Amino acid sequence: MTISKIGVLFLHGYTGGRFELEPTFRYLKKRYDFEYEFPQYPGHGTTLNLSSVTGDDWYREAEEAYLNLAARADKIFVIGFSMGGVFASFIAQKYQVDKLVLIAPAFDHTKLSRLNRLKLSPVEVRDHIELNLAAKVRPRLKNIPLRAMQEFIKIVEAKIGDLKNIRCETLLIHGKIDLLVPYQTSIEAKEKIPHSKLVLMEHTPHLIMYTEDKLLKLNILTERFLFLDVQLKHLVD
C-alpha cells in the first residue's frame, strides 16, 4: 500500500535511542509506505555520552527532524515516547501535526519517595519484578551524570507548554505499572488536550518495548489510530 505525502516522526525518550521505537517503526513500515524522520538526540543511543550535551540540544534535534519531514510531506504524524512525547506535544503546539501518539509522555516523573502514589497492587508489583527490567537498564545508569538528569528536568519543564493548544487528534497510551512516569499524568493530559483519547494498558511498564505481548498491542493501537482512515480510503478506491 502506498501512502502519498504522509510523514511520520519518531521521537525516543531520555537516555534511550532509536531502539525504543524501532519495533513500532518496523511494524508500520512493513505495512505502509511513508516518509519518516527518526532522530537520535546528541549523547543518546546504545552508548550514552551525556556529559557535554544539553536538553536544548535534544529538543533542537527533534524540531529539526520535524522541519525536514514537513518539507517533503503534507500530512504529519508524530509518535513520541516518554521525553519524546513531551517534545512531540510541544511540536504539535507550534506546527502542523495531523495526528499525535504520546506513549507514556513524561509530563511528570516519579521520585522514589513518591512511588506510593502509584498505588500498585501486590500483583502489579510482582508483574514488574518478573519483567526484570532493572537488569536491562542497570548497565546504562552508570553513564548518566547528575547534570544530565538536571537537563532532563529543565527541558521537560520548558517544553510542556499549554496542552490545550494541541488541536490535532491525539492518542495517549500509558502502562499502569509504569514506575518512571505515573499513568495519572496521562489521565491529566487527556483532560487538557481537546481531541484526545487515552488507553491505559494493564500490567504494562514504562519500557513497553521490552514486553513482547504489550508491544504488539501498542503497535496495533498506533496503527489503527494513524492509518485506519487510510485503509478505508484504499478499500473504497
Short mmCIF file of the C-alpha atoms (twelve columns), coordinates in Angstrom:
data_MODEL
# 
_entry.id   MODEL 
# 
loop_
_atom_site.group_PDB 
_atom_site.id 
_atom_site.type_symbol 
_atom_site.label_atom_id 
_atom_site.label_alt_id 
_atom_site.label_comp_id 
_atom_site.label_asym_id 
_atom_site.label_seq_id 
_atom_site.Cartn_x 
_atom_site.Cartn_y 
_atom_site.Cartn_z 
_atom_site.pdbx_PDB_model_num 
ATOM 1   C CA . MET A 1   0.000   0.000   0.000  1 
ATOM 2   C CA . THR A 2   1.432   3.407   -0.911 1 
ATOM 3   C CA . ILE A 3   0.636   6.411   1.236  1 
ATOM 4   C CA . SER A 4   1.377   9.551   -0.714 1 
ATOM 5   C CA . LYS A 5   2.894   12.512  1.142  1 
ATOM 6   C CA . ILE A 6   2.409   11.175  4.658  1 
ATOM 7   C CA . GLY A 7   5.345   11.648  7.021  1 
ATOM 8   C CA . VAL A 8   5.888   10.030  10.416 1 
ATOM 9   C CA . LEU A 9   8.238   11.486  13.013 1 
ATOM 10  C CA . PHE A 10  9.512   9.077   15.694 1 
ATOM 11  C CA . LEU A 11  10.864  10.623  18.917 1 
ATOM 12  C CA . HIS A 12  12.519  8.410   21.539 1 
ATOM 13  C CA . GLY A 13  12.948  9.029   25.256 1 
ATOM 14  C CA . TYR A 14  15.550  10.302  27.700 1 
ATOM 15  C CA . THR A 15  18.711  8.131   27.878 1 
ATOM 16  C CA . GLY A 16  17.203  5.945   25.167 1 
ATOM 17  C CA . GLY A 17  17.696  5.797   21.439 1 
ATOM 18  C CA . ARG A 18  16.090  4.660   18.227 1 
ATOM 19  C CA . PHE A 19  15.883  1.142   19.655 1 
ATOM 20  C CA . GLU A 20  12.963  2.248   21.857 1 
ATOM 21  C CA . LEU A 21  10.649  2.914   18.903 1 
ATOM 22  C CA . GLU A 22  12.396  0.699   16.356 1 
ATOM 23  C CA . PRO A 23  9.880   -2.169  16.805 1 
ATOM 24  C CA . THR A 24  6.967   0.190   16.144 1 
ATOM 25  C CA . PHE A 25  8.772   1.729   13.180 1 
ATOM 26  C CA . ARG A 26  9.410   -1.710  11.630 1 
ATOM 27  C CA . TYR A 27  5.821   -2.800  12.291 1 
ATOM 28  C CA . LEU A 28  4.374   0.234   10.495 1 
ATOM 29  C CA . LYS A 29  6.945   0.312   7.676  1 
ATOM 30  C CA . LYS A 30  6.152   -3.268  6.683  1 
ATOM 31  C CA . ARG A 31  2.526   -2.277  6.162  1 
ATOM 32  C CA . TYR A 32  2.720   1.249   4.770  1 
ATOM 33  C CA . ASP A 33  4.935   3.393   2.605  1 
ATOM 34  C CA . PHE A 34  5.579   6.780   4.205  1 
ATOM 35  C CA . GLU A 35  8.263   9.402   4.588  1 
ATOM 36  C CA . TYR A 36  9.860   9.438   8.004  1 
ATOM 37  C CA . GLU A 37  12.389  11.049  10.305 1 
ATOM 38  C CA . PHE A 38  13.888  9.097   13.189 1 
ATOM 39  C CA . PRO A 39  16.373  11.348  15.002 1 
ATOM 40  C CA . GLN A 40  18.635  10.289  17.836 1 
ATOM 41  C CA . TYR A 41  19.425  13.032  20.327 1 
ATOM 42  C CA . PRO A 42  23.057  14.028  20.960 1 
ATOM 43  C CA . GLY A 43  24.688  11.807  23.576 1 
ATOM 44  C CA . HIS A 44  21.984  9.136   23.300 1 
ATOM 45  C CA . GLY A 45  21.892  5.681   21.732 1 
ATOM 46  C CA . THR A 46  23.225  2.277   22.721 1 
ATOM 47  C CA . THR A 47  26.248  4.004   24.293 1 
ATOM 48  C CA . LEU A 48  25.499  7.116   26.339 1 
ATOM 49  C CA . ASN A 49  27.710  10.199  26.401 1 
ATOM 50  C CA . LEU A 50  25.659  12.837  28.189 1 
ATOM 51  C CA . SER A 51  28.384  14.815  29.924 1 
ATOM 52  C CA . SER A 52  28.557  17.726  27.478 1 
ATOM 53  C CA . VAL A 53  25.105  17.945  25.893 1 
ATOM 54  C CA . THR A 54  22.029  19.866  26.968 1 
ATOM 55  C CA . GLY A 55  18.290  19.492  26.879 1 
ATOM 56  C CA . ASP A 56  18.160  22.237  24.273 1 
ATOM 57  C CA . ASP A 57  20.421  20.088  22.077 1 
ATOM 58  C CA . TRP A 58  17.983  17.199  22.392 1 
ATOM 59  C CA . TYR A 59  14.903  19.254  21.586 1 
ATOM 60  C CA . ARG A 60  16.641  21.017  18.692 1 
ATOM 61  C CA . GLU A 61  17.365  17.624  17.101 1 
ATOM 62  C CA . ALA A 62  13.675  16.716  17.346 1 
ATOM 63  C CA . GLU A 63  12.482  20.036  15.944 1 
ATOM 64  C CA . GLU A 64  14.922  19.947  13.015 1 
ATOM 65  C CA . ALA A 65  13.735  16.451  12.176 1 
ATOM 66  C CA . TYR A 66  10.147  17.735  12.089 1 
ATOM 67  C CA . LEU A 67  11.097  20.588  9.761  1 
ATOM 68  C CA . ASN A 68  12.972  18.221  7.443  1 
ATOM 69  C CA . LEU A 69  9.944   15.943  7.294  1 
ATOM 70  C CA . ALA A 70  7.472   18.792  6.766  1 
ATOM 71  C CA . ALA A 71  9.471   19.884  3.726  1 
ATOM 72  C CA . ARG A 72  8.601   16.657  1.905  1 
ATOM 73  C CA . ALA A 73  5.249   15.574  3.397  1 
ATOM 74  C CA . ASP A 74  1.967   17.448  3.647  1 
ATOM 75  C CA . LYS A 75  0.408   15.277  6.357  1 
ATOM 76  C CA . ILE A 76  2.458   14.741  9.501  1 
ATOM 77  C CA . PHE A 77  2.029   12.089  12.192 1 
ATOM 78  C CA . VAL A 78  4.234   12.269  15.297 1 
ATOM 79  C CA . ILE A 79  4.919   9.374   17.683 1 
ATOM 80  C CA . GLY A 80  6.708   10.321  20.900 1 
ATOM 81  C CA . PHE A 81  7.802   8.111   23.786 1 
ATOM 82  C CA . SER A 82  8.482   9.454   27.288 1 
ATOM 83  C CA . MET A 83  10.604  12.635  26.894 1 
ATOM 84  C CA . GLY A 84  9.971   12.273  23.165 1 
ATOM 85  C CA . GLY A 85  6.277   12.523  23.994 1 
ATOM 86  C CA . VAL A 86  6.871   15.910  25.613 1 
ATOM 87  C CA . PHE A 87  8.818   17.047  22.549 1 
ATOM 88  C CA . ALA A 88  6.078   15.707  20.260 1 
ATOM 89  C CA . SER A 89  3.360   17.566  22.150 1 
ATOM 90  C CA . PHE A 90  5.318   20.825  22.033 1 
ATOM 91  C CA . ILE A 91  5.920   20.456  18.296 1 
ATOM 92  C CA . ALA A 92  2.177   19.901  17.873 1 
ATOM 93  C CA . GLN A 93  1.568   23.188  19.690 1 
ATOM 94  C CA . LYS A 94  3.916   25.093  17.364 1 
ATOM 95  C CA . TYR A 95  3.499   23.430  13.975 1 
ATOM 96  C CA . GLN A 96  1.101   21.472  11.796 1 
ATOM 97  C CA . VAL A 97  0.629   17.963  13.115 1 
ATOM 98  C CA . ASP A 98  -2.273  15.897  11.834 1 
ATOM 99  C CA . LYS A 99  -2.175  13.066  14.370 1 
ATOM 100 C CA . LEU A 100 -0.222  12.642  17.567 1 
ATOM 101 C CA . VAL A 101 0.628   9.477   19.525 1 
ATOM 102 C CA . LEU A 102 2.027   10.015  23.026 1 
ATOM 103 C CA . ILE A 103 3.413   6.876   24.670 1 
ATOM 104 C CA . ALA A 104 3.957   7.334   28.418 1 
ATOM 105 C CA . PRO A 105 4.716   11.046  27.893 1 
ATOM 106 C CA . ALA A 106 6.998   12.373  30.629 1 
ATOM 107 C CA . PHE A 107 4.957   15.391  31.654 1 
ATOM 108 C CA . ASP A 108 5.824   14.294  35.191 1 
ATOM 109 C CA . HIS A 109 8.318   11.817  36.611 1 
ATOM 110 C CA . THR A 110 8.184   9.651   39.702 1 
ATOM 111 C CA . LYS A 111 10.604  10.282  42.527 1 
ATOM 112 C CA . LEU A 112 11.413  7.220   44.627 1 
ATOM 113 C CA . SER A 113 9.865   8.942   47.625 1 
ATOM 114 C CA . ARG A 114 6.572   9.191   45.749 1 
ATOM 115 C CA . LEU A 115 6.223   5.646   44.437 1 
ATOM 116 C CA . ASN A 116 3.336   5.141   46.867 1 
ATOM 117 C CA . ARG A 117 1.218   7.480   44.702 1 
ATOM 118 C CA . LEU A 118 1.110   4.735   42.069 1 
ATOM 119 C CA . LYS A 119 -0.868  2.513   44.471 1 
ATOM 120 C CA . LEU A 120 0.356   -0.691  42.837 1 
ATOM 121 C CA . SER A 121 -1.367  -3.881  43.915 1 
ATOM 122 C CA . PRO A 122 0.736   -6.881  45.028 1 
ATOM 123 C CA . VAL A 123 0.013   -8.498  41.663 1 
ATOM 124 C CA . GLU A 124 1.247   -5.431  39.773 1 
ATOM 125 C CA . VAL A 125 4.416   -5.277  41.875 1 
ATOM 126 C CA . ARG A 126 5.022   -8.963  41.112 1 
ATOM 127 C CA . ASP A 127 4.426   -8.336  37.413 1 
ATOM 128 C CA . HIS A 128 7.036   -5.589  37.372 1 
ATOM 129 C CA . ILE A 129 9.593   -7.721  39.229 1 
ATOM 130 C CA . GLU A 130 9.056   -10.643 36.853 1 
ATOM 131 C CA . LEU A 131 9.762   -8.420  33.844 1 
ATOM 132 C CA . ASN A 132 13.280  -7.921  35.293 1 
ATOM 133 C CA . LEU A 133 13.588  -4.511  33.653 1 
ATOM 134 C CA . ALA A 134 16.205  -3.374  36.150 1 
ATOM 135 C CA . ALA A 135 18.681  -5.851  34.685 1 
ATOM 136 C CA . LYS A 136 18.107  -4.347  31.240 1 
ATOM 137 C CA . VAL A 137 18.694  -0.730  32.238 1 
ATOM 138 C CA . ARG A 138 21.183  -1.014  35.131 1 
ATOM 139 C CA . PRO A 139 24.293  -1.120  32.887 1 
ATOM 140 C CA . ARG A 140 23.260  2.229   31.388 1 
ATOM 141 C CA . LEU A 141 22.696  4.023   34.704 1 
ATOM 142 C CA . LYS A 142 26.414  4.424   35.436 1 
ATOM 143 C CA . ASN A 143 26.705  6.563   32.287 1 
ATOM 144 C CA . ILE A 144 24.114  9.130   33.382 1 
ATOM 145 C CA . PRO A 145 25.715  12.082  35.216 1 
ATOM 146 C CA . LEU A 146 23.661  14.159  37.653 1 
ATOM 147 C CA . ARG A 147 23.965  17.111  35.285 1 
ATOM 148 C CA . ALA A 148 22.128  15.133  32.581 1 
ATOM 149 C CA . MET A 149 19.225  14.470  34.946 1 
ATOM 150 C CA . GLN A 150 19.063  18.177  35.702 1 
ATOM 151 C CA . GLU A 151 18.986  18.883  31.966 1 
ATOM 152 C CA . PHE A 152 16.130  16.401  31.567 1 
ATOM 153 C CA . ILE A 153 14.035  18.078  34.249 1 
ATOM 154 C CA . LYS A 154 14.770  21.532  32.845 1 
ATOM 155 C CA . ILE A 155 13.935  20.723  29.222 1 
ATOM 156 C CA . VAL A 156 10.744  18.842  30.122 1 
ATOM 157 C CA . GLU A 157 9.512   21.771  32.185 1 
ATOM 158 C CA . ALA A 158 10.376  24.152  29.329 1 
ATOM 159 C CA . LYS A 159 8.621   22.122  26.624 1 
ATOM 160 C CA . ILE A 160 5.346   21.111  28.209 1 
ATOM 161 C CA . GLY A 161 3.770   24.360  27.095 1 
ATOM 162 C CA . ASP A 162 -0.016  24.537  27.200 1 
ATOM 163 C CA . LEU A 163 -1.554  21.195  26.233 1 
ATOM 164 C CA . LYS A 164 -4.854  22.928  25.438 1 
ATOM 165 C CA . ASN A 165 -3.135  24.310  22.334 1 
ATOM 166 C CA . ILE A 166 -2.807  20.854  20.765 1 
ATOM 167 C CA . ARG A 167 -5.535  20.851  18.099 1 
ATOM 168 C CA . CYS A 168 -4.901  17.552  16.312 1 
ATOM 169 C CA . GLU A 169 -6.337  14.150  17.165 1 
ATOM 170 C CA . THR A 170 -4.219  12.677  19.943 1 
ATOM 171 C CA . LEU A 171 -3.857  9.154   21.304 1 
ATOM 172 C CA . LEU A 172 -2.266  8.702   24.725 1 
ATOM 173 C CA . ILE A 173 -1.042  5.218   25.674 1 
ATOM 174 C CA . HIS A 174 0.236   4.505   29.165 1 
ATOM 175 C CA . GLY A 175 1.089   1.417   31.209 1 
ATOM 176 C CA . LYS A 176 -0.446  1.039   34.644 1 
ATOM 177 C CA . ILE A 177 2.725   -0.300  36.285 1 
ATOM 178 C CA . ASP A 178 4.934   2.491   34.966 1 
ATOM 179 C CA . LEU A 179 7.412   3.293   37.766 1 
ATOM 180 C CA . LEU A 180 9.070   6.166   35.890 1 
ATOM 181 C CA . VAL A 181 6.111   8.241   34.702 1 
ATOM 182 C CA . PRO A 182 2.865   7.731   36.658 1 
ATOM 183 C CA . TYR A 183 -0.089  6.926   34.420 1 
ATOM 184 C CA . GLN A 184 -2.104  9.574   36.266 1 
ATOM 185 C CA . THR A 185 -0.020  12.042  34.256 1 
ATOM 186 C CA . SER A 186 -1.695  10.883  31.045 1 
ATOM 187 C CA . ILE A 187 -5.126  10.986  32.661 1 
ATOM 188 C CA . GLU A 188 -4.491  14.650  33.480 1 
ATOM 189 C CA . ALA A 189 -3.111  15.313  29.975 1 
ATOM 190 C CA . LYS A 190 -6.220  13.827  28.373 1 
ATOM 191 C CA . GLU A 191 -8.363  16.318  30.278 1 
ATOM 192 C CA . LYS A 192 -6.331  19.186  28.796 1 
ATOM 193 C CA . ILE A 193 -5.854  18.058  25.182 1 
ATOM 194 C CA . PRO A 194 -9.112  18.819  23.326 1 
ATOM 195 C CA . HIS A 195 -9.293  15.965  20.775 1 
ATOM 196 C CA . SER A 196 -7.688  13.160  22.712 1 
ATOM 197 C CA . LYS A 197 -8.332  9.651   23.898 1 
ATOM 198 C CA . LEU A 198 -6.432  7.556   26.421 1 
ATOM 199 C CA . VAL A 199 -5.682  3.844   26.545 1 
ATOM 200 C CA . LEU A 200 -4.377  2.542   29.870 1 
ATOM 201 C CA . MET A 201 -2.652  -0.822  29.458 1 
ATOM 202 C CA . GLU A 202 -2.860  -3.286  32.336 1 
ATOM 203 C CA . HIS A 203 0.326   -4.950  33.644 1 
ATOM 204 C CA . THR A 204 2.427   -2.715  31.381 1 
ATOM 205 C CA . PRO A 205 5.652   -0.925  32.428 1 
ATOM 206 C CA . HIS A 206 7.296   2.231   31.126 1 
ATOM 207 C CA . LEU A 207 9.663   0.316   28.835 1 
ATOM 208 C CA . ILE A 208 6.947   -1.292  26.730 1 
ATOM 209 C CA . MET A 209 9.452   -2.272  24.026 1 
ATOM 210 C CA . TYR A 210 10.782  -4.978  26.355 1 
ATOM 211 C CA . THR A 211 7.389   -6.689  26.716 1 
ATOM 212 C CA . GLU A 212 6.502   -8.613  23.579 1 
ATOM 213 C CA . ASP A 213 2.748   -9.005  24.048 1 
ATOM 214 C CA . LYS A 214 2.214   -5.422  25.248 1 
ATOM 215 C CA . LEU A 215 4.403   -4.095  22.451 1 
ATOM 216 C CA . LEU A 216 2.217   -5.830  19.878 1 
ATOM 217 C CA . LYS A 217 -0.893  -4.273  21.419 1 
ATOM 218 C CA . LEU A 218 0.772   -0.845  21.375 1 
ATOM 219 C CA . ASN A 219 1.717   -1.272  17.709 1 
ATOM 220 C CA . ILE A 220 -1.818  -2.273  16.755 1 
ATOM 221 C CA . LEU A 221 -3.331  0.656   18.674 1 
ATOM 222 C CA . THR A 222 -0.913  3.027   16.959 1 
ATOM 223 C CA . GLU A 223 -1.585  1.585   13.517 1 
ATOM 224 C CA . ARG A 224 -5.361  1.774   13.859 1 
ATOM 225 C CA . PHE A 225 -5.247  5.331   15.151 1 
ATOM 226 C CA . LEU A 226 -2.896  6.647   12.469 1 
ATOM 227 C CA . PHE A 227 -3.820  4.616   9.414  1 
ATOM 228 C CA . LEU A 228 -7.393  3.317   9.727  1 
ATOM 229 C CA . ASP A 229 -8.797  6.103   7.548  1 
ATOM 230 C CA . VAL A 230 -6.050  5.404   5.004  1 
ATOM 231 C CA . GLN A 231 -7.025  1.738   4.945  1 
ATOM 232 C CA . LEU A 232 -10.684 2.605   4.399  1 
ATOM 233 C CA . LYS A 233 -9.824  5.026   1.598  1 
ATOM 234 C CA . HIS A 234 -7.724  2.332   -0.067 1 
ATOM 235 C CA . LEU A 235 -10.680 -0.099  0.065  1 
ATOM 236 C CA . VAL A 236 -13.029 2.474   -1.441 1 
ATOM 237 C CA . ASP A 237 -10.563 3.365   -4.200 1 
# 
